[in-house]
Amino acid sequence: MSFTQFQLLIEKISHVPVARISPDASFRDDLGIDSLQMVNLLVELAEQTDFQLETLSDSSEFSTPARLYALMNKGD
């Protein structure tokens, strides 16, 4: 999945306009995604991709789209 496709998937799940989803945007501060929305986003991403939620250990790992994308593609 390209980063652009990843951004579109985030937009679809979170309803945040793709134009706001830059690689270094903070999910919480810049995109307004609270902790419950983040859980929903992660679950949906896991369901729609082969991402394993068990790989997450710390919220700093997925604080931005770029970090989450890198984590999801780790080992590919």
N, C-alpha and C positions, 0 to 999 in steps of 0.2 A: 504494500500500500504506500503510495506516495504521500508526502506531507500535505499536499493539496487535498487529496482524498480524505486524509485524516482530519483536516480542518472542516471539510464538508460534513463528515460524520459527527464531529463535535457540534457543529451548527444544528444538525438534524436532531440530535439528542437534547441539547441544552437550550435551543432556540436563541442562542447568541448569534448575531449576524457574523458571517464568515469574515467580513472586513475588519472586525475587532479581534479576531483570533490570530494574533501574530505569534511567532515562535516564543518570544520572551514575555508575553503577557501573563500576568499572575492570574490564575483561575479565580482566586478570591478577590483580590484588590482591583484588577483591571476588567475582569469579565463578570464579576458579581455572582460567582457560583459559590454558594455556601456549602457547608459540610454535607448536608443531606443530598443536595443536588450533585455533589462530587461523587458520593457513593453511587447514586443512580447512574451517573455518567460512566463510572468505572465498570459497573455491572453490565450496562448496555454495550460498552466497548468489548468486554469479555465475551458477551453473547454473540456479537456480530463479527468477531475476529477470533484468532486462536490464542489470544492473550490470556495468561493464567494469573488470576488475582493473587494467588499464593506467592507470587514473586515480589509483591509489595511488602516493604518492611517499615518504611518511614514516609510520611507525607511530603517531606522535602524532595523525595524522588520524583514526585509528579506535581510539583508546584506550578509548572508552566507547560504549555503544549509541547514545546521542544523537548523538555525532560521526559514527559510521558511518552512521547513518540519514540525517543531513544530507548527508553526502557522496554517498550512494546516490541521494538525491533532488535533488541539485544539477542545475540545468538543466531540471527538470520544469516 
